[in-house]
Amino acid sequence: MSAAVTLSRGALALLLKIISTPKQQVDAEGLSITTDFKELLNTRMIHPLQNSATSINIDDQDCELLPCRSGSGYRYFSPGAGWVNVATTSIGKYQVSNNHFLRCVQHWLEISSHQSVTELASGILWDLGDVWLGKSRVAVLFCRRAGIAQTISAVNLAFSSFARRRSAVILTDSAISQNGPPIPGEPLCITIHDLLLPDQQCVSAIDKDLLMELLGYGRSHQSKRPPTWCSEDGGELVVNGEQYIFTGLTHKRIIRQLFEAWESGQEKLRTAAVLENAESKASALSQAFSGCKVNWKNVVGYEKGNCWLVT
């Protein structure tokens, strides 16, 4: 494989957003052509499909697109400004260069490029190969559209015949759906973004120390993080160095709200609002956390209709 690609945090977030669309495509006309978008083009993470646009909408009017006389790009005629050139990047569709992206994830995890990327579920799940975490050998997979229950059903079926399912981790584009069937072997499922350190602005590697910690193979270098920290989906909370792992979707949503409030200096939140935002049907926090195996009361305080993060 060629040299590893480095992406900014924003470009990776945009890429994962496009990956989560049904066809891994984006319509440039309806998208702001940002620095992140141009970065994905320059790193070949996305590529243009054949431009089929014949017009562009300007001030609620469709203007016919014609090729520029120079042979590069397009232009349209404006009654007020005459001929106006249109950048090629602002029209047409772009698609994720899927194999290139998966190879980059391999490189970020230091998986040998000699290990082939194998599709396990059509357009959904790929086996990226094995990585050594300390003395443990772990299978790494990538799953897209992880937030959809139908996706988890496809993963469940694929894992039924996956030989290394008991020592596997699934990287995802988004928080995994809690509505699908349980995945055989109960692999760790975690979004790529949750493996980035809070102050990490450029992605050239995935935090293997954190993976080791989450899998129970060792502890990460806690000095890299503040004493109180929460993953973007609320699944991992660290309070004064003590780690709490939440797997329920409602639990994650509640924890993330409490952490964000604490981080912004807001002392307490209304419990009813927290439950509503978490899309919980429970009328009390104790009901919402019913069945949770984590000692959640160590980090969640509540009384008189209010709740807060206990630090």
Backbone bond lengths (Angstrom), bond angles and torsions (degrees), N, CA, C in turn:
res aa  C-N    CA-C-N  psi(-1)  N-CA   C-N-CA  omega(-1)  CA-C   N-CA-C  phi
1 M - - - 1.463 - - 1.516 109.69 -
2 S 1.312 117.36 149.72 1.449 122.44 177.95 1.525 109.78 -71.41
3 A 1.341 116.28 178.09 1.454 121.23 -178.68 1.529 110.81 -55.03
4 A 1.341 115.17 146.79 1.456 120.08 -177.08 1.521 110.88 -63.12
5 V 1.319 116.42 144.25 1.460 122.18 177.26 1.524 108.57 -88.33
6 T 1.318 115.85 134.36 1.455 121.52 174.34 1.524 108.43 -104.74
7 L 1.329 116.28 130.39 1.462 121.86 179.27 1.522 109.74 -119.48
8 S 1.313 115.79 145.97 1.452 118.96 171.66 1.525 108.51 -71.24
9 R 1.307 116.40 159.53 1.462 120.89 -179.63 1.531 110.76 -59.66
10 G 1.344 115.95 -39.96 1.459 120.07 -179.72 1.514 112.57 -66.73
11 A 1.345 116.78 -40.16 1.463 120.46 179.50 1.526 110.55 -65.72
12 L 1.337 117.24 -39.07 1.460 120.15 177.75 1.526 110.61 -64.18
13 A 1.325 117.11 -41.27 1.471 120.76 178.74 1.524 110.75 -61.52
14 L 1.339 117.02 -42.65 1.466 120.74 178.26 1.524 110.65 -65.70
15 L 1.325 116.82 -41.29 1.464 120.66 179.55 1.526 110.63 -61.37
16 L 1.318 117.73 -45.85 1.466 121.12 -179.89 1.523 110.95 -64.57
17 K 1.337 116.41 -32.47 1.472 120.11 177.12 1.529 110.52 -65.76
18 I 1.341 116.49 -41.51 1.470 119.72 178.54 1.528 110.38 -69.33
19 I 1.332 116.32 -38.94 1.467 120.76 179.00 1.524 111.11 -59.59
20 S 1.324 116.74 -31.75 1.472 120.15 -176.68 1.527 113.36 -79.26
21 T 1.347 117.92 -5.41 1.470 120.35 177.66 1.523 109.25 -77.57
22 P 1.333 118.24 158.46 1.474 120.12 -175.03 1.523 115.06 -53.25
23 K 1.340 118.32 -44.11 1.467 121.69 -176.92 1.526 112.64 -108.56
24 Q 1.325 117.37 10.44 1.468 122.56 -177.02 1.530 110.70 55.59
25 Q 1.330 115.24 42.01 1.463 121.04 -177.29 1.526 109.81 -127.24
26 V 1.336 114.50 157.41 1.444 120.26 175.72 1.528 108.23 -138.08
27 D 1.320 116.32 139.42 1.456 122.52 177.46 1.518 107.91 -90.59
28 A 1.331 116.88 112.76 1.466 120.99 -172.95 1.523 112.65 -64.63
29 E 1.334 118.72 -29.27 1.465 120.00 -176.71 1.521 111.36 -63.80
30 G 1.329 115.14 -32.85 1.458 118.35 -179.90 1.516 112.88 -95.58
31 L 1.326 117.33 10.69 1.456 122.13 -176.79 1.520 109.92 -120.12
32 S 1.311 116.22 137.00 1.459 119.67 174.92 1.529 108.90 -71.20
33 I 1.324 116.98 124.95 1.461 120.73 -178.31 1.530 108.10 -79.49
34 T 1.301 114.93 88.87 1.458 121.84 -174.64 1.523 111.05 -92.41
35 T 1.329 114.33 176.26 1.467 120.43 174.96 1.526 110.30 -60.79
36 D 1.340 116.88 -38.23 1.466 120.74 179.24 1.523 110.87 -62.35
37 F 1.345 116.50 -42.42 1.466 121.20 179.44 1.529 110.20 -62.28
38 K 1.330 116.75 -45.27 1.462 120.81 -179.74 1.532 110.99 -65.02
39 E 1.334 115.48 -33.17 1.466 119.77 177.76 1.523 110.91 -64.81
40 L 1.330 116.68 -40.51 1.462 120.22 178.30 1.520 111.04 -65.18
41 L 1.333 116.81 -36.03 1.459 120.54 176.11 1.526 111.02 -66.40
42 N 1.331 116.15 -46.24 1.462 120.92 -176.70 1.524 112.85 -66.27
43 T 1.325 116.70 -30.21 1.468 120.64 179.48 1.534 111.93 -93.03
44 R 1.341 116.29 5.14 1.472 123.35 177.19 1.535 112.64 63.87
45 M 1.342 116.57 23.28 1.456 119.28 175.47 1.531 111.13 -73.67
46 I 1.325 116.49 -27.50 1.461 121.44 172.90 1.523 107.97 -129.20
47 H 1.321 115.73 155.88 1.462 120.16 179.36 1.527 109.30 -138.31
48 P 1.336 117.07 149.91 1.466 119.86 -178.85 1.523 111.43 -73.56
49 L 1.307 115.90 139.54 1.454 121.10 168.91 1.523 106.99 -86.65
50 Q 1.304 117.75 169.34 1.461 120.23 -179.11 1.520 109.53 -58.73
51 N 1.334 115.98 123.37 1.464 119.60 -178.54 1.525 110.59 -65.32
52 S 1.315 115.20 120.10 1.464 119.71 179.87 1.525 111.47 -112.27
53 A 1.367 115.67 0.22 1.458 119.19 -178.47 1.528 110.45 -67.26
54 T 1.322 116.44 133.60 1.470 121.28 177.73 1.518 111.14 -113.97
55 S 1.336 116.46 -7.38 1.454 120.00 178.86 1.522 109.12 -150.38
56 I 1.324 114.83 164.80 1.460 120.80 177.73 1.518 107.61 -136.54
57 N 1.330 116.72 142.25 1.450 120.70 -176.25 1.530 109.94 -89.45
58 I 1.317 116.52 116.81 1.456 122.95 178.60 1.521 108.44 -123.08
59 D 1.336 116.51 119.30 1.474 121.32 179.62 1.524 111.71 51.51
60 D 1.358 114.90 46.46 1.470 122.40 177.06 1.525 113.78 66.27
61 Q 1.335 117.53 18.56 1.460 120.93 175.45 1.528 109.53 -127.89
62 D 1.339 115.79 135.49 1.462 120.66 178.47 1.523 109.78 -79.70
63 C 1.325 116.12 123.19 1.465 122.15 178.20 1.530 108.91 -110.07
64 E 1.325 116.69 130.33 1.462 121.39 -178.67 1.526 110.40 -65.81
65 L 1.332 115.79 133.35 1.460 121.40 177.44 1.522 109.98 -93.28
66 L 1.322 116.27 133.25 1.457 122.40 176.91 1.518 109.02 -127.96
67 P 1.335 117.95 147.53 1.459 120.12 178.19 1.532 110.66 -62.08
68 C 1.339 115.70 142.10 1.461 119.83 175.62 1.533 109.42 -67.43
69 R 1.314 115.71 149.85 1.462 119.88 179.92 1.528 111.70 -63.47
70 S 1.332 115.50 -25.35 1.469 119.06 179.28 1.521 111.71 -71.81
71 G 1.348 115.68 -13.32 1.463 120.14 -179.79 1.509 113.48 88.34
72 S 1.334 117.69 0.72 1.457 121.95 -179.63 1.523 109.23 -124.60
73 G 1.322 116.97 121.03 1.452 121.04 178.20 1.522 112.98 84.85
74 Y 1.335 115.06 -170.38 1.460 122.35 -176.43 1.517 110.12 -132.79
75 R 1.343 116.53 167.39 1.447 121.95 177.46 1.525 109.73 -149.52
76 Y 1.328 115.70 160.90 1.463 121.31 174.82 1.521 108.07 -138.41
77 F 1.327 116.10 160.31 1.469 120.20 -177.60 1.518 109.91 -99.13
78 S 1.328 115.55 127.05 1.458 122.39 176.61 1.516 108.73 -110.39
79 P 1.352 118.86 127.53 1.469 120.70 178.68 1.527 113.02 -55.89
80 G 1.342 115.80 -30.01 1.450 118.32 -177.16 1.514 114.27 -92.33
81 A 1.327 116.73 -27.57 1.471 119.49 -174.07 1.515 113.38 -119.12
82 G 1.314 118.04 -3.40 1.461 119.86 -177.85 1.518 111.04 78.26
83 W 1.319 116.39 -148.15 1.463 119.97 -178.59 1.527 109.93 -74.89
84 V 1.351 115.63 130.37 1.470 122.07 -178.90 1.526 108.75 -122.53
85 N 1.320 115.88 124.16 1.456 120.60 178.82 1.522 110.63 -75.53
86 V 1.336 116.04 145.46 1.471 122.67 179.22 1.524 107.95 -121.90
87 A 1.328 116.48 125.73 1.463 120.04 179.22 1.524 110.02 -63.35
88 T 1.318 116.02 137.87 1.463 120.87 -178.73 1.524 111.00 -58.06
89 T 1.353 116.69 -33.90 1.466 119.71 -177.86 1.515 113.28 -66.00
90 S 1.333 117.83 -16.34 1.465 119.92 -174.78 1.521 113.64 -92.20
91 I 1.327 118.27 1.90 1.464 121.33 177.94 1.518 109.41 -129.96
92 G 1.309 115.32 165.77 1.454 120.12 176.62 1.520 112.78 80.73
93 K 1.325 115.23 -168.94 1.464 122.07 -177.62 1.525 110.23 -118.84
94 Y 1.318 114.22 154.20 1.463 121.22 176.86 1.517 108.35 -128.79
95 Q 1.322 115.11 146.50 1.461 120.30 -177.85 1.526 110.12 -128.19
96 V 1.326 115.48 148.14 1.462 120.66 177.90 1.526 110.03 -65.83
97 S 1.325 116.14 134.12 1.471 121.45 172.65 1.522 106.44 -82.96
98 N 1.312 115.52 83.47 1.458 122.39 -165.95 1.521 113.22 -58.27
99 N 1.321 117.71 -47.61 1.458 120.34 -177.24 1.526 111.16 -64.54
100 H 1.334 115.53 -38.24 1.466 120.39 178.32 1.525 110.49 -62.84
101 F 1.334 116.89 -43.67 1.464 121.22 178.88 1.528 111.16 -61.94
102 L 1.348 116.67 -46.46 1.458 120.09 -178.28 1.524 111.55 -64.31
103 R 1.324 116.57 -36.36 1.460 120.28 176.70 1.535 110.41 -65.35
104 C 1.317 116.95 -36.35 1.458 120.70 177.85 1.524 111.00 -65.82
105 V 1.344 117.03 -41.29 1.463 120.19 177.26 1.523 109.47 -61.49
106 Q 1.325 117.25 -40.48 1.464 120.79 174.15 1.523 110.71 -53.95
107 H 1.324 115.11 -48.74 1.462 120.49 -176.92 1.525 110.81 -65.23
108 W 1.325 117.23 -40.52 1.469 120.80 179.33 1.524 111.38 -60.35
109 L 1.332 117.18 -28.58 1.463 121.85 -179.76 1.532 112.39 -98.28
110 E 1.337 115.94 3.80 1.470 121.96 -179.41 1.529 111.61 60.94
111 I 1.330 115.77 35.11 1.466 120.58 172.45 1.523 107.54 -83.02
112 S 1.303 117.24 134.02 1.461 121.22 -177.29 1.526 111.15 -58.04
113 S 1.339 115.44 135.63 1.465 120.17 178.85 1.523 111.35 -68.28
114 H 1.337 116.98 -11.50 1.466 120.32 177.35 1.530 111.04 -74.52
115 Q 1.337 116.61 -16.39 1.466 119.91 176.07 1.524 108.08 -82.97
116 S 1.296 116.05 123.04 1.462 120.61 -176.82 1.525 110.84 -75.70
117 V 1.328 115.87 152.73 1.463 122.11 173.80 1.521 107.66 -88.03
118 T 1.326 116.78 120.81 1.466 121.51 -174.48 1.528 110.46 -115.29
119 E 1.319 115.84 128.14 1.466 120.92 178.04 1.525 109.23 -80.38
120 L 1.334 116.30 122.59 1.465 121.36 -179.05 1.521 112.90 -100.40
121 A 1.322 116.31 -29.99 1.469 121.94 175.63 1.520 106.45 -138.20
122 S 1.314 116.86 124.16 1.465 122.86 -170.25 1.528 113.17 -49.91
123 G 1.335 115.11 115.24 1.450 120.95 176.31 1.512 115.33 68.33
124 I 1.356 116.78 10.36 1.460 120.91 -173.78 1.527 112.69 -124.40
125 L 1.339 116.76 -49.08 1.470 121.10 -168.29 1.520 110.50 -134.73
126 W 1.359 115.80 133.27 1.461 121.58 179.52 1.525 110.39 -130.07
127 D 1.317 116.06 142.00 1.461 123.14 173.49 1.527 107.25 -92.68
128 L 1.348 116.65 117.78 1.462 121.27 -177.11 1.526 112.74 -91.96
129 G 1.319 117.27 -9.24 1.458 120.33 -178.91 1.518 111.27 113.35
130 D 1.325 116.18 -170.78 1.464 122.23 -176.11 1.519 111.69 -104.72
131 V 1.334 114.75 147.07 1.461 121.39 176.12 1.524 108.02 -129.38
132 W 1.321 115.65 144.67 1.458 120.61 176.79 1.525 109.00 -91.51
133 L 1.330 115.96 122.75 1.455 122.73 174.97 1.524 106.57 -115.38
134 G 1.330 115.73 97.99 1.458 119.33 -171.48 1.517 108.86 67.67
135 K 1.316 116.34 -121.86 1.463 121.26 178.66 1.525 111.72 -101.62
136 S 1.314 116.71 9.41 1.471 120.89 -176.91 1.525 110.59 -107.26
137 R 1.312 115.36 138.22 1.461 122.02 178.08 1.523 108.88 -100.28
138 V 1.318 116.55 123.25 1.461 121.14 -172.71 1.522 110.12 -125.37
139 A 1.328 115.95 134.95 1.466 121.04 175.05 1.528 108.56 -81.02
140 V 1.334 116.40 133.66 1.469 121.39 -179.80 1.520 109.02 -113.76
141 L 1.321 116.28 129.83 1.460 121.57 179.06 1.515 109.23 -126.34
142 F 1.323 115.90 160.16 1.468 120.42 173.93 1.520 108.65 -123.78
143 C 1.327 115.26 133.79 1.467 121.59 179.31 1.521 108.60 -124.69
144 R 1.326 116.54 130.04 1.463 120.06 176.42 1.522 109.73 -106.41
145 R 1.318 115.57 158.82 1.472 123.23 -176.23 1.525 110.41 57.42
146 A 1.335 114.72 41.02 1.464 120.79 -174.75 1.524 112.80 -68.58
147 G 1.326 117.73 -17.78 1.451 120.13 -178.19 1.517 114.44 -80.27
148 I 1.336 117.70 2.51 1.468 121.77 -177.44 1.532 109.55 -106.98
149 A 1.317 116.65 130.82 1.465 121.24 -177.65 1.532 111.82 -58.61
150 Q 1.328 117.05 -36.48 1.464 120.82 179.64 1.533 110.91 -61.52
151 T 1.335 116.34 -35.31 1.460 120.51 176.93 1.521 110.55 -62.62
152 I 1.317 116.91 -45.08 1.462 121.13 -178.09 1.532 110.59 -64.13
153 S 1.312 116.99 -33.10 1.469 120.16 175.81 1.526 110.55 -63.41
154 A 1.352 116.50 -40.36 1.470 120.55 177.88 1.517 110.92 -67.25
155 V 1.330 117.37 -38.81 1.468 121.49 177.82 1.521 110.05 -66.05
156 N 1.329 116.17 -41.37 1.470 120.75 177.96 1.520 110.75 -56.72
157 L 1.327 116.62 -44.33 1.464 121.08 -179.35 1.527 110.90 -66.57
158 A 1.349 116.83 -42.64 1.464 120.63 -179.18 1.519 111.27 -65.79
159 F 1.331 117.49 -37.68 1.459 120.80 -177.17 1.526 112.71 -74.27
160 S 1.308 117.04 -17.64 1.466 119.71 178.70 1.519 112.02 -61.21
161 S 1.337 116.48 -27.33 1.464 120.47 179.85 1.534 112.11 -116.18
162 F 1.350 117.00 15.00 1.467 120.97 -179.73 1.522 108.90 -89.38
163 A 1.316 116.06 115.44 1.471 121.67 -170.33 1.528 112.72 -63.71
164 R 1.331 118.69 -30.14 1.469 121.05 -173.15 1.530 111.66 -102.80
165 R 1.326 117.30 25.35 1.459 120.07 -172.61 1.531 113.71 -65.10
166 R 1.336 118.33 -22.30 1.465 119.96 -177.66 1.526 112.48 -83.63
167 S 1.294 117.76 -7.10 1.472 121.21 175.54 1.527 107.28 -136.20
168 A 1.330 115.47 67.59 1.465 120.12 -174.39 1.522 110.77 -138.96
169 V 1.318 114.83 155.60 1.460 122.06 173.15 1.524 107.06 -132.76
170 I 1.326 116.44 137.26 1.466 121.37 179.44 1.523 108.21 -111.30
171 L 1.330 115.63 116.35 1.457 120.83 172.96 1.528 107.94 -84.39
172 T 1.316 117.29 141.02 1.462 120.39 -174.91 1.529 111.20 -129.75
173 D 1.338 115.01 164.40 1.464 120.50 177.53 1.520 111.82 -85.44
174 S 1.328 117.07 -19.03 1.463 121.84 -178.86 1.516 108.57 -155.12
175 A 1.322 116.14 171.40 1.462 119.93 178.91 1.522 109.83 -58.06
176 I 1.320 116.44 136.25 1.461 121.44 -173.05 1.528 110.96 -74.99
177 S 1.321 116.39 142.75 1.460 121.68 179.95 1.528 110.86 -65.97
178 Q 1.325 114.91 138.09 1.470 120.12 177.00 1.531 111.33 -94.27
179 N 1.330 116.51 2.70 1.468 120.39 -175.69 1.522 113.44 -95.76
180 G 1.327 117.42 -9.87 1.451 120.29 179.72 1.518 111.62 -83.80
181 P 1.333 117.64 174.52 1.464 121.46 178.53 1.523 110.95 -70.45
182 P 1.343 118.22 156.36 1.467 120.02 178.10 1.527 110.74 -63.53
183 I 1.325 116.75 143.73 1.460 121.64 -178.81 1.523 108.96 -88.00
184 P 1.316 119.16 127.50 1.470 121.75 -179.89 1.528 111.57 -54.28
185 G 1.333 115.39 137.79 1.452 120.03 -179.82 1.515 113.35 86.17
186 E 1.346 117.41 -10.41 1.458 123.73 179.63 1.531 112.34 46.82
187 P 1.330 118.03 58.12 1.461 120.40 179.83 1.522 111.34 -68.05
188 L 1.321 116.10 152.86 1.456 120.45 172.86 1.521 108.41 -67.17
189 C 1.337 117.40 126.76 1.468 122.43 177.73 1.521 107.32 -116.62
190 I 1.321 116.90 121.03 1.456 120.53 -174.42 1.525 110.14 -146.59
191 T 1.326 116.81 139.85 1.460 119.97 178.89 1.526 109.87 -70.74
192 I 1.320 116.06 148.56 1.463 120.22 178.34 1.528 110.37 -58.24
193 H 1.330 116.91 -38.59 1.466 120.15 -178.58 1.523 111.96 -61.74
194 D 1.336 117.62 -30.56 1.458 120.52 -178.69 1.526 112.59 -75.79
195 L 1.319 117.28 -5.69 1.466 120.93 175.99 1.526 111.36 -98.95
196 L 1.332 116.12 9.01 1.458 120.53 176.53 1.525 108.84 -99.97
197 L 1.319 116.13 143.14 1.452 120.46 176.89 1.530 109.25 -72.77
198 P 1.351 117.72 150.44 1.460 120.41 -175.74 1.523 114.46 -53.76
199 D 1.325 117.30 -35.21 1.464 120.29 -177.32 1.523 112.60 -98.37
200 Q 1.326 117.61 11.08 1.470 121.37 -177.93 1.527 109.81 -83.79
201 Q 1.325 116.96 108.83 1.455 121.60 -176.49 1.529 113.37 -93.00
202 C 1.331 116.91 -24.19 1.469 121.87 179.16 1.523 109.80 -121.35
203 V 1.320 115.69 138.51 1.464 120.86 -176.26 1.521 108.89 -107.80
204 S 1.316 115.61 109.38 1.461 121.40 174.49 1.518 110.59 -126.38
205 A 1.350 116.01 -4.20 1.464 121.86 179.29 1.524 107.80 -159.34
206 I 1.319 115.90 155.65 1.458 122.51 176.30 1.523 107.94 -104.29
207 D 1.316 116.77 137.82 1.461 122.77 -173.80 1.535 111.43 -67.41
208 K 1.332 115.97 95.43 1.469 120.81 -179.10 1.526 111.20 -70.68
209 D 1.336 117.20 -29.15 1.464 119.75 177.55 1.521 110.93 -62.02
210 L 1.337 115.63 -41.54 1.460 119.16 178.43 1.525 110.67 -66.06
211 L 1.332 117.03 -39.87 1.461 119.82 176.27 1.520 110.89 -58.67
212 M 1.330 116.53 -42.95 1.468 120.59 178.97 1.518 110.59 -60.06
213 E 1.330 115.92 -42.56 1.462 119.59 -179.60 1.520 111.35 -64.61
214 L 1.345 116.37 -46.53 1.465 120.40 -177.92 1.522 112.12 -64.31
215 L 1.329 116.25 -31.51 1.460 120.45 179.67 1.523 112.37 -86.48
216 G 1.341 116.15 -4.66 1.459 119.91 178.57 1.510 113.93 83.61
217 Y 1.343 117.21 17.54 1.467 120.29 -178.76 1.520 112.67 -94.28
218 G 1.290 117.81 -3.92 1.464 120.24 -178.30 1.505 109.01 161.02
219 R 1.310 115.56 173.77 1.454 121.17 -178.64 1.516 110.04 -103.33
220 S 1.307 115.71 142.45 1.458 119.78 177.26 1.525 109.82 -77.92
221 H 1.294 116.29 171.25 1.454 121.18 177.95 1.525 108.13 -76.46
222 Q 1.329 116.10 95.84 1.457 119.97 -175.06 1.526 112.17 -63.43
223 S 1.338 116.39 -19.34 1.455 118.98 -179.71 1.528 111.42 -64.23
224 K 1.349 116.83 -18.31 1.458 119.85 179.59 1.522 111.10 -73.70
225 R 1.329 116.97 -18.10 1.451 121.02 -175.24 1.515 111.08 -116.91
226 P 1.333 116.19 158.19 1.463 118.60 171.50 1.524 109.22 -69.54
227 P 1.340 118.17 160.58 1.480 121.24 -177.49 1.522 113.45 -58.51
228 T 1.355 116.34 -33.78 1.469 120.40 177.47 1.517 107.84 -117.32
229 W 1.335 115.49 123.85 1.466 121.26 -170.56 1.514 108.84 -150.65
230 C 1.349 116.41 150.50 1.463 120.83 179.24 1.523 109.36 -140.95
231 S 1.335 117.24 138.37 1.459 121.15 176.82 1.522 109.29 -68.63
232 E 1.330 115.97 162.30 1.458 120.31 -175.26 1.519 113.17 -63.53
233 D 1.336 117.44 -28.30 1.474 119.23 -179.82 1.529 112.30 -96.68
234 G 1.345 117.50 1.14 1.455 120.58 179.70 1.508 114.35 80.62
235 G 1.333 117.46 4.63 1.464 120.47 -176.88 1.513 114.54 -74.94
236 E 1.324 117.29 -27.05 1.468 121.14 178.75 1.516 108.96 -125.37
237 L 1.310 115.50 125.48 1.462 121.83 178.35 1.519 107.99 -125.12
238 V 1.317 116.20 131.22 1.464 122.02 175.15 1.518 107.49 -119.46
239 V 1.336 116.37 121.74 1.463 121.92 178.75 1.517 108.32 -121.82
240 N 1.326 115.64 114.34 1.463 121.96 -178.52 1.528 111.86 51.71
241 G 1.336 114.60 41.59 1.458 120.31 176.30 1.515 114.56 86.47
242 E 1.326 118.65 -8.95 1.472 122.32 179.70 1.525 109.16 -92.72
243 Q 1.329 116.88 127.81 1.462 121.43 -174.26 1.530 111.85 -96.80
244 Y 1.340 115.30 138.97 1.469 122.73 176.05 1.526 107.76 -130.23
245 I 1.329 117.37 127.09 1.467 122.29 -179.80 1.530 108.76 -110.49
246 F 1.339 116.20 119.80 1.465 121.80 178.51 1.531 108.87 -109.55
247 T 1.325 117.17 133.26 1.463 121.43 -177.95 1.523 113.25 -109.15
248 G 1.328 117.46 -25.64 1.470 120.30 179.83 1.519 111.58 -71.61
249 L 1.330 116.77 137.45 1.460 120.92 -177.81 1.526 111.50 -60.56
250 T 1.325 117.71 -43.96 1.466 121.11 179.08 1.521 110.53 -62.93
251 H 1.338 116.11 -43.15 1.469 120.01 179.97 1.523 110.49 -60.67
252 K 1.326 116.95 -43.59 1.469 121.18 -179.84 1.531 110.82 -60.78
253 R 1.321 115.88 -43.86 1.468 120.07 -178.22 1.517 111.52 -64.30
254 I 1.322 116.49 -39.28 1.462 120.60 178.96 1.522 110.28 -66.09
255 I 1.333 116.11 -48.87 1.465 121.07 -178.45 1.521 111.08 -59.36
256 R 1.335 116.64 -42.97 1.460 119.81 -178.23 1.531 110.97 -64.05
257 Q 1.347 116.99 -39.33 1.464 119.76 178.18 1.528 111.30 -63.34
258 L 1.334 116.43 -43.51 1.461 120.18 -178.70 1.520 111.28 -66.45
259 F 1.337 115.87 -37.92 1.469 119.28 179.01 1.527 110.53 -66.08
260 E 1.335 117.14 -45.32 1.463 120.66 -178.98 1.527 110.77 -62.10
261 A 1.342 116.24 -37.65 1.464 119.70 177.93 1.527 110.02 -65.76
262 W 1.332 116.35 -45.74 1.470 120.16 178.37 1.525 111.49 -61.10
263 E 1.332 115.91 -42.02 1.460 120.86 -177.58 1.526 111.18 -64.45
264 S 1.332 116.63 -33.71 1.469 120.79 -178.06 1.531 112.14 -87.31
265 G 1.345 116.63 -0.02 1.453 120.04 178.32 1.511 114.73 88.36
266 Q 1.333 116.52 7.06 1.466 120.40 179.00 1.517 108.34 -82.34
267 E 1.332 116.98 120.58 1.458 120.53 -170.53 1.530 112.62 -68.86
268 K 1.343 117.10 -46.91 1.459 120.42 -174.96 1.517 111.06 -140.06
269 L 1.349 115.46 156.43 1.461 122.57 174.96 1.523 108.96 -122.75
270 R 1.327 116.54 152.93 1.453 120.36 174.72 1.519 108.82 -71.48
271 T 1.301 116.26 126.73 1.470 121.03 -176.42 1.521 111.55 -59.20
272 A 1.322 117.21 -41.61 1.472 120.60 -178.70 1.521 110.85 -60.37
273 A 1.336 116.82 -40.68 1.465 120.49 -179.59 1.531 110.74 -68.39
274 V 1.326 116.42 -39.18 1.472 120.78 178.86 1.524 110.20 -62.44
275 L 1.323 117.05 -44.77 1.462 121.01 -179.84 1.528 111.10 -65.96
276 E 1.325 116.33 -39.28 1.466 119.94 179.09 1.527 110.60 -64.90
277 N 1.323 116.96 -44.20 1.464 121.07 179.63 1.524 111.72 -65.94
278 A 1.330 116.84 -27.84 1.468 121.22 177.84 1.523 111.74 -84.05
279 E 1.342 116.33 0.02 1.468 122.80 -178.75 1.528 111.02 57.94
280 S 1.337 114.59 38.54 1.462 120.78 178.01 1.520 109.88 -94.65
281 K 1.324 116.60 141.56 1.458 121.88 177.61 1.530 111.27 -89.42
282 A 1.337 116.28 -2.57 1.465 120.55 -179.32 1.521 110.01 -72.09
283 S 1.332 115.65 154.19 1.467 120.75 178.66 1.527 111.43 -102.69
284 A 1.335 116.18 -5.57 1.468 120.77 179.80 1.526 109.26 -146.14
285 L 1.332 116.47 155.36 1.468 120.23 -180.00 1.529 111.47 -62.20
286 S 1.310 117.03 -38.13 1.470 119.75 -179.29 1.524 110.87 -61.94
287 Q 1.343 116.85 -33.47 1.462 119.99 175.71 1.522 110.89 -72.39
288 A 1.333 116.08 -40.48 1.466 120.13 -179.15 1.519 111.76 -63.10
289 F 1.341 116.79 -35.71 1.465 121.18 -178.62 1.529 112.26 -94.19
290 S 1.324 116.98 10.01 1.466 120.45 177.97 1.532 110.00 -60.15
291 G 1.308 116.42 128.32 1.464 120.37 -179.37 1.516 113.28 90.74
292 C 1.333 117.67 -8.23 1.471 120.56 178.92 1.522 109.28 -71.11
293 K 1.320 117.21 127.85 1.464 122.21 -176.99 1.528 112.77 -85.78
294 V 1.330 116.00 -6.32 1.464 120.61 179.66 1.532 109.17 -87.39
295 N 1.337 116.82 146.09 1.470 120.40 176.19 1.527 109.51 -73.51
296 W 1.323 115.22 69.82 1.461 120.71 -171.81 1.518 113.18 -65.36
297 K 1.342 117.69 -25.59 1.462 120.31 -178.94 1.526 111.68 -68.77
298 N 1.346 116.66 -15.37 1.463 119.28 176.25 1.528 111.57 -67.99
299 V 1.329 116.13 -25.79 1.470 119.56 -174.09 1.525 113.22 -122.13
300 V 1.320 117.82 -4.79 1.470 121.57 179.67 1.521 109.33 -120.59
301 G 1.313 114.81 117.07 1.451 119.46 175.78 1.521 110.58 -102.49
302 Y 1.343 117.54 148.12 1.463 119.74 179.72 1.530 110.64 -158.54
303 E 1.325 115.24 138.87 1.462 122.58 173.62 1.523 108.87 -172.31
304 K 1.296 116.88 153.39 1.468 124.11 175.71 1.523 113.09 50.99
305 G 1.337 116.18 39.27 1.460 120.44 175.18 1.512 114.20 79.96
306 N 1.324 118.08 6.54 1.449 122.61 179.07 1.532 110.86 -118.60
307 C 1.317 117.05 159.45 1.463 120.48 175.54 1.524 108.16 -146.27
308 W 1.347 116.54 160.49 1.457 121.82 -175.37 1.526 109.91 -161.65
309 L 1.319 115.69 165.29 1.457 122.24 176.22 1.511 109.01 -86.09
310 V 1.320 116.53 126.96 1.467 121.58 -179.34 1.520 108.78 -89.46
311 T 1.332 116.60 114.70 1.473 120.34 -179.82 1.512 111.58 -120.52
